[in-house]
């Protein structure tokens, strides 16, 4: 990472190339260096051209000595070029003045049989970040907070975000235990859905809710909190989270949070996770870990749900995949529910992220079998598909060389409801490799479309000693039919709605007293106050608006 401050480099007519500004130049070099109890994560070099010119050398790392853990961020030394009053400095009129660069963030943690925990603090300009965690034998808690004393373009305002979690063990019923309670709060803060979605799919959402190692991961947790809950004037956040376990020791664990955001935009955020370890966490044969995030946005009139399967396995076979749902009540919204992705030829809706297929992987290197699949449904389509891949490496034979085999088979199906049509693709192949090159192979690809008209196409191919042989098939049958364009009559729909309406409804006067009293009316009559009004309600067709489509017509 290179930071050049307010450096400007460019070209301008009449001026030519120019170089100006640049009060400082910094370079950050990430490393992974272990020196006994010390771990170094990055080195930094910064040259500040302001008077006096200063060179800073910093590092970020941690130290573990017995039960004590210490972390420091951007700690180091500085050397400033200053004037020597007696002109007797190292460089004649100038001398070097060395100094200490205090860390921009630091943490301390203590691990013992009675109590463990620690704290973290980071200060950068007008932003303060902090974390505190303590764990005793029967309970523990952790807390994280971010304070911004200034808001851009909002003088005199501040922004604050915090989360706190308490962990204990309180029996409920039927083998369930309440193992944690906590919550989120934000003043002049909003929820950035895209950042929260990124944290989810990158596998860090668990760290935001009841983190397992709060101090060691404090810097990452606070960075994610700052991105997920950025400052925004007038928006406020509050919501509880709980953790419930089943069994002793815990076999199934559920984390669930409900966050309300109010202000100019009103949203409900649901986030959490499900973890399962069978038969025990220490000797698990089956491990399942699902984290999820849902959002109801009343301003945008949308509903979304995202989930990911991470760090899961059956025996030694890993399971992974993503799922997403997009719906709501906004006009022209693309409704879709997908588990593992979409059909390859279906245009991906703009509101849907890239999803990993639901995958079960057998083996790691040799042999290796991977099975994946997906299914999706939209307002006008059904999609599903699967794929299996095989790889096996044989012996390295003298003269012949290294032998290996690989193969695959796949199915992709796309069905449209209106007008009805389908597109199905099926294929597979098997290859024998010698020193990584294909020596023999055989495969096929087949595609069927219909029903207006039915169309089949495909290929059968083979490779023998680098010679390719290929056979193709194409056939179409059935008669083409012109499908009628769906039409709708909004006037007829409106007439039917008015006939079913209960007639005019009275509207009571607002902030006015008429001094008029009515006789008792029959059940079939409605009395209308002349100072109020009357209304006729129908929901079939909107009025006073241009209509381009009604239903599918």
C-alpha positions as CSV (number, residue, x, y, z in Angstrom):
1,X,0.0,0.0,0.0
2,X,1.3,3.4,-1.0
3,X,-0.1,6.7,0.4
4,X,1.1,9.9,-1.2
5,X,-1.1,12.3,0.8
6,X,-2.1,15.3,-1.3
7,X,0.3,14.5,-4.2
8,X,-0.7,15.9,-7.6
9,X,0.9,14.7,-10.9
10,X,-0.5,15.8,-14.3
11,X,-0.2,17.7,-17.6
12,X,-1.8,20.9,-18.6
13,X,-1.8,22.9,-21.8
14,X,0.7,25.8,-21.6
15,X,2.2,24.3,-18.4
16,X,3.2,20.9,-19.6
17,X,3.9,18.1,-17.0
18,X,3.8,19.2,-13.4
19,X,4.3,17.7,-10.0
20,X,3.0,19.6,-6.9
21,X,1.8,19.0,-3.4
22,X,2.7,15.8,-1.7
23,X,3.3,16.6,2.0
24,X,4.0,13.0,2.8
25,X,4.8,9.7,1.2
26,X,4.0,6.4,2.9
27,X,4.5,2.7,2.0
28,X,3.0,-0.3,3.9
29,X,4.5,-3.7,3.3
30,X,2.5,-6.7,4.6
31,X,4.5,-9.6,5.9
32,X,4.0,-12.8,7.9
33,X,7.0,-13.1,10.2
34,X,7.2,-15.1,13.4
35,X,10.2,-14.5,15.7
36,X,9.5,-16.8,18.7
37,X,6.8,-15.1,20.8
38,X,6.6,-12.1,18.4
39,X,4.5,-12.0,15.2
40,X,5.0,-9.2,12.7
41,X,2.2,-8.5,10.2
42,X,3.4,-5.4,8.4
43,X,6.1,-2.8,8.2
44,X,5.5,0.9,7.3
45,X,7.8,3.7,6.1
46,X,6.6,7.3,5.9
47,X,8.4,10.4,4.9
48,X,6.8,13.7,6.0
49,X,8.1,16.7,4.0
50,X,6.7,19.4,6.4
51,X,9.1,21.2,8.7
52,X,10.9,19.5,10.2
53,X,11.3,16.7,7.6
54,X,10.6,13.4,9.4
55,X,11.1,9.8,8.6
56,X,8.9,7.3,10.4
57,X,9.5,3.5,10.6
58,X,6.5,1.6,12.1
59,X,5.4,-2.0,12.5
60,X,2.2,-3.9,13.5
61,X,2.5,-7.1,15.5
62,X,1.7,-9.0,18.6
63,X,3.6,-10.6,21.5
64,X,2.6,-13.7,23.5
65,X,4.4,-14.5,26.8
66,X,2.7,-17.1,28.9
67,X,-0.8,-16.0,29.7
68,X,-0.2,-12.4,28.4
69,X,-1.0,-11.3,24.9
70,X,-0.2,-7.8,23.6
71,X,-0.9,-6.2,20.2
72,X,0.3,-2.9,18.8
73,X,-0.6,-1.2,15.5
74,X,1.7,1.3,13.7
75,X,4.2,1.5,16.6
76,X,7.8,2.6,15.8
77,X,10.4,5.3,15.8
78,X,10.9,8.6,14.0
79,X,13.9,10.6,12.9
80,X,13.5,14.4,12.3
81,X,16.0,16.6,10.5
82,X,16.3,19.7,12.7
83,X,18.6,22.7,12.8
84,X,21.7,22.5,15.1
85,X,22.0,25.8,16.9
86,X,25.8,25.6,17.1
87,X,26.2,24.1,13.6
88,X,27.7,21.0,15.2
89,X,25.1,18.5,14.1
90,X,25.7,15.3,12.3
91,X,25.1,17.1,9.0
92,X,26.7,20.4,10.1
93,X,23.9,22.8,10.4
94,X,21.4,20.0,10.8
95,X,21.0,17.2,13.2
96,X,18.8,14.1,13.7
97,X,16.3,14.1,16.5
98,X,14.9,10.6,17.3
99,X,11.5,10.0,18.8
100,X,8.9,7.4,19.6
101,X,5.8,6.9,17.4
102,X,3.0,5.8,19.7
103,X,0.7,3.0,18.3
104,X,-2.5,4.0,16.6
105,X,-4.2,1.0,18.1
106,X,-3.2,-1.4,20.9
107,X,-4.6,-4.4,22.8
108,X,-3.8,-6.3,25.9
109,X,-5.2,-9.7,26.9
110,X,-4.7,-12.0,29.9
111,X,-5.5,-15.8,29.9
112,X,-5.7,-17.6,33.3
113,X,-7.8,-20.3,35.0
114,X,-9.8,-17.7,37.0
115,X,-10.3,-14.9,34.5
116,X,-9.3,-14.1,31.0
117,X,-9.9,-11.1,28.8
118,X,-8.4,-7.8,27.7
119,X,-9.0,-4.6,25.9
120,X,-8.3,-2.8,22.6
121,X,-8.2,0.9,21.8
122,X,-7.5,2.7,18.5
123,X,-7.5,6.5,17.8
124,X,-7.4,8.1,14.4
125,X,-8.1,11.8,14.0
126,X,-11.8,12.2,15.1
127,X,-12.6,8.5,15.4
128,X,-12.2,6.4,18.5
129,X,-12.5,2.6,18.5
130,X,-12.5,0.4,21.5
131,X,-13.2,-3.2,22.7
132,X,-13.3,-4.9,26.1
133,X,-13.8,-8.5,26.9
134,X,-13.7,-10.5,30.2
135,X,-14.5,-14.1,30.8
136,X,-14.9,-15.8,34.2
137,X,-15.6,-19.4,34.9
138,X,-19.4,-19.2,34.6
139,X,-20.0,-16.1,32.5
140,X,-18.3,-13.6,30.2
141,X,-19.0,-10.4,28.2
142,X,-17.6,-8.5,25.3
143,X,-18.3,-5.0,24.1
144,X,-17.2,-3.0,21.0
145,X,-17.7,0.7,20.3
146,X,-16.9,3.4,17.7
147,X,-17.2,7.1,18.3
148,X,-16.9,9.8,15.6
149,X,-16.7,13.2,17.2
150,X,-17.3,14.9,13.8
151,X,-19.6,14.2,10.9
152,X,-18.8,15.3,7.3
153,X,-20.8,18.5,6.5
154,X,-22.6,18.2,9.9
155,X,-20.7,20.5,12.3
156,X,-21.5,19.9,16.0
157,X,-22.9,16.4,15.5
158,X,-21.4,13.1,16.5
159,X,-21.9,9.4,15.6
160,X,-21.8,6.4,17.9
161,X,-22.1,2.7,17.3
162,X,-21.7,-0.1,19.9
163,X,-22.4,-3.8,20.5
164,X,-22.4,-5.7,23.7
165,X,-22.7,-9.4,24.4
166,X,-23.1,-11.4,27.6
167,X,-22.6,-15.1,27.7
168,X,-23.8,-17.5,30.5
169,X,-25.9,-20.7,30.8
170,X,-29.6,-20.5,31.9
171,X,-31.8,-23.6,31.4
172,X,-35.1,-23.1,29.5
173,X,-37.0,-26.3,28.7
174,X,-36.8,-29.4,26.5
175,X,-33.0,-29.4,26.6
176,X,-32.6,-25.8,25.5
177,X,-30.4,-23.2,27.2
178,X,-30.2,-19.5,27.0
179,X,-26.4,-19.0,26.5
180,X,-26.2,-15.4,25.5
181,X,-27.9,-12.0,25.3
182,X,-26.7,-8.8,23.7
183,X,-27.6,-6.0,21.4
184,X,-26.6,-3.3,18.9
185,X,-27.1,0.5,19.2
186,X,-26.2,3.3,16.8
187,X,-26.7,7.0,16.9
188,X,-26.5,8.8,13.6
189,X,-25.6,5.5,12.0
190,X,-27.1,3.4,9.2
191,X,-26.8,-0.2,8.0
192,X,-24.8,-0.6,4.8
193,X,-26.5,-3.7,3.3
194,X,-23.8,-4.3,0.6
195,X,-21.0,-4.3,3.2
196,X,-23.0,-6.6,5.5
197,X,-23.6,-8.9,2.6
198,X,-19.8,-8.9,1.8
199,X,-19.0,-9.7,5.5
200,X,-21.6,-12.6,5.3
201,X,-20.2,-14.2,2.1
202,X,-16.6,-13.7,3.3
203,X,-17.4,-15.7,6.4
204,X,-17.0,-13.0,9.1
205,X,-20.6,-12.4,10.2
206,X,-20.1,-14.8,13.1
207,X,-17.5,-12.4,14.5
208,X,-20.0,-9.6,14.7
209,X,-22.4,-11.6,16.9
210,X,-20.9,-13.2,20.0
211,X,-17.3,-13.4,18.7
212,X,-15.3,-16.4,19.9
213,X,-12.0,-14.5,20.3
214,X,-13.0,-10.8,20.7
215,X,-9.6,-9.3,21.6
216,X,-7.4,-11.1,19.2
217,X,-9.9,-10.2,16.4
218,X,-10.8,-6.8,17.8
219,X,-9.2,-4.8,15.0
220,X,-11.0,-6.8,12.3
221,X,-14.3,-6.8,14.2
222,X,-14.2,-3.0,14.6
223,X,-13.3,-2.5,11.0
224,X,-16.3,-4.5,9.9
225,X,-18.5,-2.6,12.3
226,X,-17.3,0.7,10.9
227,X,-18.1,-0.5,7.3
228,X,-21.4,-2.2,8.1
229,X,-22.7,0.7,10.4
230,X,-21.3,3.9,8.7
231,X,-22.2,7.4,10.0
232,X,-25.3,9.0,8.6
233,X,-27.1,11.9,10.2
234,X,-30.6,11.3,11.3
235,X,-30.5,7.5,11.1
236,X,-30.5,5.5,14.4
237,X,-30.1,1.7,15.1
238,X,-31.2,-0.5,18.0
239,X,-31.9,-4.2,18.4
240,X,-31.4,-7.2,20.6
241,X,-29.5,-10.5,19.9
242,X,-29.8,-13.8,21.6
243,X,-27.9,-17.1,21.6
244,X,-29.7,-20.4,22.4
245,X,-28.1,-23.8,22.6
246,X,-29.5,-27.3,22.8
247,X,-27.9,-30.2,24.7
248,X,-25.2,-30.4,27.3
249,X,-22.5,-30.0,26.0
250,X,-24.1,-27.8,23.3
251,X,-24.8,-29.8,20.1
252,X,-26.9,-27.2,18.2
253,X,-26.5,-23.4,18.6
254,X,-28.6,-20.6,17.2
255,X,-27.6,-16.9,17.1
256,X,-30.4,-14.5,16.2
257,X,-30.5,-10.7,16.1
258,X,-33.3,-8.3,15.2
259,X,-32.2,-4.7,14.4
260,X,-34.5,-1.8,13.8
261,X,-33.3,1.3,11.8
262,X,-35.4,4.4,12.0
263,X,-35.1,7.9,10.5
264,X,-35.7,9.0,6.9
265,X,-35.4,5.3,6.0
266,X,-37.0,2.6,8.1
267,X,-35.6,-1.0,7.9
268,X,-35.7,-4.2,9.8
269,X,-32.5,-6.3,9.8
270,X,-32.5,-10.0,10.8
271,X,-29.1,-11.6,11.2
272,X,-27.7,-14.7,12.8
273,X,-26.4,-18.2,12.4
274,X,-26.9,-21.9,13.0
275,X,-24.2,-24.2,14.2
276,X,-24.3,-27.9,14.7
277,X,-21.7,-30.4,15.8
278,X,-22.5,-34.1,16.1
279,X,-22.0,-36.2,18.2
280,X,-19.9,-33.7,20.2
281,X,-18.0,-30.6,19.4
282,X,-14.7,-32.1,20.4
283,X,-15.2,-35.3,18.3
284,X,-17.6,-34.0,15.6
285,X,-18.4,-36.3,12.6
286,X,-20.9,-33.7,11.2
287,X,-20.3,-30.0,11.4
288,X,-22.8,-27.5,9.9
289,X,-22.3,-23.8,10.0
290,X,-24.9,-21.5,8.4
291,X,-24.9,-17.7,8.7
292,X,-27.7,-15.5,7.3
293,X,-28.9,-11.9,6.9
294,X,-32.3,-10.6,6.0
295,X,-33.6,-7.1,5.3
296,X,-37.1,-5.6,5.1
297,X,-36.7,-2.1,3.6
298,X,-39.9,-0.1,4.0
299,X,-38.6,2.9,2.0
300,X,-37.5,0.8,-1.0
301,X,-40.4,-1.7,-0.5
302,X,-38.1,-4.7,-0.8
303,X,-37.4,-7.9,1.1
304,X,-34.1,-9.7,0.8
305,X,-32.5,-12.7,2.4
306,X,-28.9,-14.1,2.1
307,X,-27.4,-17.2,3.6
308,X,-24.0,-19.0,3.3
309,X,-22.8,-22.4,4.3
310,X,-19.1,-22.3,5.5
311,X,-16.7,-24.4,7.5
312,X,-19.1,-27.4,7.2
313,X,-18.3,-31.1,6.6
314,X,-19.7,-34.6,6.9
315,X,-16.8,-36.8,8.0
316,X,-13.9,-35.3,6.0
317,X,-16.1,-34.2,3.1
318,X,-16.7,-30.4,2.9
319,X,-20.0,-28.8,2.2
320,X,-20.4,-25.2,0.9
321,X,-22.8,-23.0,-1.0
322,X,-24.9,-19.8,-0.9
323,X,-28.6,-18.9,-1.1
324,X,-30.5,-15.7,-1.7
325,X,-34.1,-14.4,-2.0
326,X,-35.2,-11.2,-3.5
327,X,-38.9,-10.0,-3.4
328,X,-41.0,-7.2,-2.1
329,X,-43.9,-5.0,-3.0
330,X,-42.2,-2.3,-5.1
331,X,-43.2,-1.9,-8.8
332,X,-41.2,-3.7,-11.5
333,X,-39.3,-5.7,-8.9
334,X,-37.5,-8.9,-10.0
335,X,-38.6,-11.7,-7.7
336,X,-36.2,-14.6,-7.4
337,X,-35.3,-17.3,-4.9
338,X,-32.0,-19.2,-5.6
339,X,-30.1,-22.0,-3.8
340,X,-26.7,-22.3,-5.4
341,X,-27.0,-20.0,-8.4
342,X,-28.9,-19.7,-11.7
343,X,-29.1,-21.4,-15.0
344,X,-26.0,-20.4,-17.1
345,X,-28.1,-18.8,-19.9
346,X,-30.5,-17.0,-17.6
347,X,-29.8,-13.2,-17.2
348,X,-28.8,-12.6,-13.6
349,X,-31.1,-10.0,-11.9
350,X,-29.3,-6.8,-10.9
351,X,-30.3,-7.3,-7.3
352,X,-28.9,-10.8,-6.9
353,X,-25.2,-11.4,-6.0
354,X,-23.0,-14.1,-7.4
355,X,-23.8,-17.3,-5.6
356,X,-21.7,-20.4,-5.1
357,X,-23.3,-23.7,-6.0
358,X,-24.3,-26.1,-3.2
359,X,-21.2,-28.3,-3.3
360,X,-20.1,-31.6,-1.6
361,X,-16.4,-32.4,-2.1
362,X,-15.1,-35.9,-1.5
363,X,-11.3,-36.1,-1.1
364,X,-8.8,-33.2,-1.3
365,X,-6.3,-34.1,-4.0
366,X,-6.2,-37.7,-5.2
367,X,-8.7,-39.1,-5.8
368,X,-11.1,-36.1,-5.9
369,X,-14.9,-36.1,-6.5
370,X,-17.0,-32.9,-6.4
371,X,-20.8,-32.8,-6.7
372,X,-22.5,-29.5,-7.1
373,X,-26.0,-28.3,-7.9
374,X,-28.4,-25.3,-7.9
375,X,-32.1,-24.6,-8.1
376,X,-33.9,-21.3,-8.6
377,X,-37.4,-20.0,-9.1
378,X,-38.4,-16.6,-10.5
379,X,-41.8,-15.1,-11.2
380,X,-41.8,-16.8,-14.7
381,X,-39.2,-19.6,-14.6
382,X,-38.0,-22.7,-12.8
383,X,-34.3,-23.6,-13.0
384,X,-32.2,-26.5,-11.7
385,X,-28.9,-28.2,-12.5
386,X,-26.2,-30.4,-11.2
387,X,-22.6,-31.3,-12.0
388,X,-20.1,-34.0,-10.9
389,X,-16.4,-33.8,-11.5
390,X,-13.8,-36.7,-11.0
391,X,-10.1,-36.7,-10.9
392,X,-7.7,-39.5,-10.1
393,X,-3.9,-39.6,-10.5
394,X,-2.2,-42.9,-11.2
395,X,1.4,-44.1,-10.9
396,X,4.3,-42.4,-12.7
397,X,5.5,-45.2,-15.0
398,X,8.9,-45.5,-16.6
399,X,8.8,-44.5,-20.3
400,X,5.0,-44.0,-20.2
401,X,5.0,-41.2,-17.6
402,X,2.5,-39.8,-15.2
403,X,-1.0,-41.2,-15.8
404,X,-4.3,-39.6,-14.6
405,X,-8.0,-39.6,-15.4
406,X,-10.6,-36.9,-15.2
407,X,-14.3,-36.8,-16.0
408,X,-17.4,-34.8,-15.6
409,X,-21.2,-35.0,-16.2
410,X,-23.7,-32.1,-16.0
411,X,-27.4,-31.2,-16.4
412,X,-28.9,-27.7,-16.8
413,X,-32.6,-27.2,-17.1
414,X,-34.6,-23.9,-17.6
415,X,-38.4,-23.9,-17.8
416,X,-40.4,-20.8,-18.6
417,X,-44.1,-20.7,-17.5
418,X,-45.7,-18.1,-19.8
419,X,-45.3,-18.8,-22.6
420,X,-44.4,-22.3,-21.8
421,X,-40.9,-23.4,-23.1
422,X,-38.0,-25.3,-21.9
423,X,-34.2,-25.6,-22.5
424,X,-32.4,-28.7,-21.2
425,X,-28.7,-29.4,-21.6
426,X,-26.9,-32.7,-20.8
427,X,-23.3,-33.6,-21.2
428,X,-20.3,-35.5,-20.0
429,X,-16.8,-36.6,-20.7
430,X,-13.9,-38.8,-19.6
431,X,-10.2,-38.3,-20.4
432,X,-7.0,-40.2,-19.8
433,X,-4.1,-37.9,-19.2
434,X,-0.4,-38.5,-19.8
435,X,2.0,-36.0,-18.1
436,X,-1.0,-33.6,-17.9
437,X,-1.9,-33.8,-21.6
438,X,-5.0,-35.5,-23.0
439,X,-4.0,-38.9,-24.6
440,X,-7.5,-40.4,-24.9
441,X,-10.9,-38.8,-24.4
442,X,-14.6,-39.4,-25.1
443,X,-17.6,-37.1,-24.4
444,X,-20.9,-35.8,-25.5
445,X,-23.1,-32.7,-25.3
446,X,-26.8,-32.7,-25.9
447,X,-29.4,-29.9,-25.9
448,X,-33.2,-30.1,-26.2
449,X,-35.5,-27.1,-26.6
450,X,-39.2,-26.8,-27.2
451,X,-42.1,-27.0,-27.6
452,X,-42.5,-24.3,-30.3
453,X,-40.9,-26.0,-32.1
454,X,-39.0,-29.0,-30.7
455,X,-35.2,-28.7,-31.4
456,X,-32.4,-31.1,-30.5
457,X,-28.7,-30.6,-31.1
458,X,-25.6,-32.3,-29.9
459,X,-22.1,-33.6,-30.4
460,X,-20.2,-36.8,-29.7
461,X,-16.5,-36.3,-29.7
462,X,-13.3,-38.3,-29.1
463,X,-9.6,-37.6,-29.0
464,X,-7.1,-40.4,-29.8
465,X,-3.4,-39.6,-29.7
466,X,-4.1,-35.9,-30.3
467,X,-6.5,-36.6,-33.2
468,X,-10.0,-35.1,-32.7
469,X,-13.1,-36.9,-34.0
470,X,-16.4,-35.2,-33.8
471,X,-20.0,-36.2,-34.9
472,X,-22.9,-33.7,-34.7
473,X,-26.7,-34.0,-34.7
474,X,-29.3,-31.4,-35.4
475,X,-33.0,-32.1,-35.8
476,X,-36.2,-29.9,-35.6
477,X,-39.8,-31.2,-35.6
478,X,-43.3,-29.9,-34.9
479,X,-45.0,-26.9,-36.4
480,X,-44.4,-23.3,-35.4
481,X,-47.3,-21.6,-33.8
482,X,-47.8,-17.9,-33.4
483,X,-48.8,-17.3,-29.8
484,X,-51.4,-14.6,-29.1
485,X,-50.2,-11.5,-27.3
486,X,-51.9,-11.4,-23.8
487,X,-54.2,-8.4,-23.5
488,X,-56.2,-7.0,-20.6
489,X,-59.2,-4.6,-20.3
490,X,-58.6,-2.3,-17.3
491,X,-62.0,-0.7,-17.8
492,X,-63.7,-4.1,-17.4
493,X,-61.6,-4.8,-14.3
494,X,-62.5,-1.4,-12.8
495,X,-66.3,-2.0,-13.6
496,X,-66.1,-5.4,-11.8
497,X,-64.4,-3.9,-8.8
498,X,-66.9,-1.1,-8.5
499,X,-69.8,-3.5,-8.7
500,X,-68.3,-5.5,-5.8
501,X,-67.5,-2.4,-3.7
502,X,-69.7,-1.6,-0.7
503,X,-70.5,1.8,-2.0
504,X,-69.3,5.2,-0.6
505,X,-67.8,5.2,2.8
506,X,-68.1,8.3,5.1
507,X,-65.0,10.3,6.0
508,X,-65.1,11.9,9.4
509,X,-64.3,15.7,9.6
510,X,-60.9,16.6,10.8
511,X,-60.5,19.4,13.5
512,X,-64.0,20.6,12.9
513,X,-67.2,20.4,15.0
514,X,-70.3,20.6,12.9
515,X,-72.9,20.5,15.7
516,X,-75.0,18.1,13.6
517,X,-76.4,14.9,15.1
518,X,-77.8,12.0,12.9
519,X,-80.7,9.8,13.5
520,X,-80.0,6.1,14.0
521,X,-79.3,4.6,10.5
522,X,-80.2,1.2,9.3
523,X,-77.4,-1.4,8.8
524,X,-77.6,-1.0,5.1
525,X,-77.2,2.8,5.2
526,X,-74.2,5.0,5.6
527,X,-74.6,8.6,6.9
528,X,-72.2,11.2,5.5
529,X,-71.3,14.3,7.5
530,X,-71.4,17.4,5.2
531,X,-68.2,18.7,6.9
532,X,-66.4,15.5,6.3
533,X,-66.6,13.6,3.0
534,X,-67.1,10.3,1.2
535,X,-64.8,7.9,-0.6
536,X,-65.1,4.9,-2.8
537,X,-62.3,2.3,-2.5
538,X,-61.2,-0.2,-5.1
539,X,-57.9,-1.9,-5.6
540,X,-58.2,-3.4,-9.1
541,X,-56.7,-0.6,-11.2
542,X,-54.8,2.6,-10.1
543,X,-56.5,5.8,-11.2
544,X,-55.0,9.0,-12.7
545,X,-51.9,7.2,-13.9
546,X,-50.8,5.8,-17.3
547,X,-51.1,2.0,-17.3
548,X,-48.8,-0.1,-19.6
549,X,-49.5,-3.5,-18.2
550,X,-52.2,-5.3,-16.1
551,X,-51.1,-8.7,-14.9
552,X,-49.5,-10.4,-17.9
553,X,-51.5,-8.4,-20.5
